[in-house]
């Protein structure tokens, strides 16, 4: 084997290794993807039973039902559609009726969303109490 052939073999092997590593990385990232849906999108798409997704919307007023332990039932809605949700765990402090939430889990065969993660959303005016108190002390707080 000539010197030029050895060099090309090493370069080709290196490129093949990098291509394999990139392919495996993209495959692994694709397996961890969970798509985001609103209730209208979820109801329009029938083949999501058992698929891991994220659902976003508002907690419907009057829909929160707490049972024994940490088991909670509630309904997530957009302007027109609603999806029943069950969750077993501790809810975030910002979780309440008519508040935005993003939940992650799977849709059961019965159409009920079984959540394993609940994230409560807040608006852009949210500020932790400690920060607001500190700004008031320094005279930087501007009441609206």
N, C-alpha and C positions, 0 to 999 in steps of 0.2 A: 504494500500500500504506500502510495507516495505521500509526501507531506501535505499536499493540497487535499487529497482524499481524506486524510485523518482530520484535518481542520474542518472540512465540510461535514464529516460524520459527527464530530463533537457539536458543531453548531446546529445541525439537524436534530440531534438527540436533545439538546437543550431546548430548542423550540417545541419539540414534541412534548417534553416534560411540562413546559409552561402552558401549552394548550390544554393538556390533561388537567393540570391544577386549576386553570380558569374554568374549564368545563365542570369539574366537580364542585367548585365554589358556587357557580351559578345554579347548578342543580340543587345544592343544599339550601341556598337562599330561596329558591322557588318552592321548596317543600315547606318552608316556614311562613309563607305568605298567607295572610288572612285578609280577605277583601272586605271593604266597608260598604254597607248597604243601609238605606233608609227603609222604613216599613213598606212603602210603595214598591221599591225595588225588590224587596224580599218576597212580597206576595205575588209579584208579577213573574218571578222566576220559580218554577216548580221543582227543579231538580237539585235543591240544596240540602235535603235531609241528610244529616250526618257529616256535612262539610263544615269545617271550622270557619266562621266568619265574624265580622264585627258589625254590630247593629247600632245605629245612632238615631236619636230622636228625643222627644220630651216624655217625661213620666206623666201619664194621664192623671188628671185630678180625680181623687177618690178611688184610685185603683190599687193602692198599696195595702196588701193584706199580710200581716205578720202572724206566723204560727209559732209553735213551740220551738225553742232554740233559736237558731239563726236562719231559719227557712223563711223566705219572703217571696210573695207573688206580686207582680205589678204588670202594668201595660205600658209599652212604649208606643208612641204615636207620632205621626207627622200631621200635616193639616187634614188629611182625609182617611188614612189607614191606621190600623193598630195591630200590634203583635203582643200576645201574652208572653210573659217571661217568668221563669222560676229561677231563684238563686238561693244557694245555701252558703252563707258566709257573712262576714261583717261588712256592712255597707259603709261607704265613705261619709264623712261628716256633711258634705255638701249635697248629699242625696236627699231630694224631697220632691213633692208634687210640682208639676209644671216647670221642672228644672231639666236642663239638657244632660243627657247621659250617653256614654258609649259603652256598650257591653260586648263581651267577647265570649263565644261559646258555639254550640251547635243547635241546629233545629231538629227537633224530634219528629218522628213519623206522624205524630198527632198535630203538628203545626205549632207546638209550644217551644219557645226558645229556652234552652237550658244554658244559663250563663255560668261561667266559672270566674269571670272578672267583671267588675262594675267600676267604671270611672265616671265620676260626676264632673260636669263641665261648669265653668263659671264665666261670667261676662268679662269684657276687657277692663271694667272699672274695679275689679276685685283687687284688694290690697290687704295683706295680713295685718291684723290689729296692731301688732308690735311696731310695724313700719309706720302705720298711720299715727300711732301715739308719738313716736319719735319725731315725725315730721311736724306734728302739732307743737311739741315742746320747742323745736327749733324755729318755729314761726314760718315754716315753709308750706304748711297745709293750706290749701285753698278750698274752702267750702263752695259747693255748687248750688 
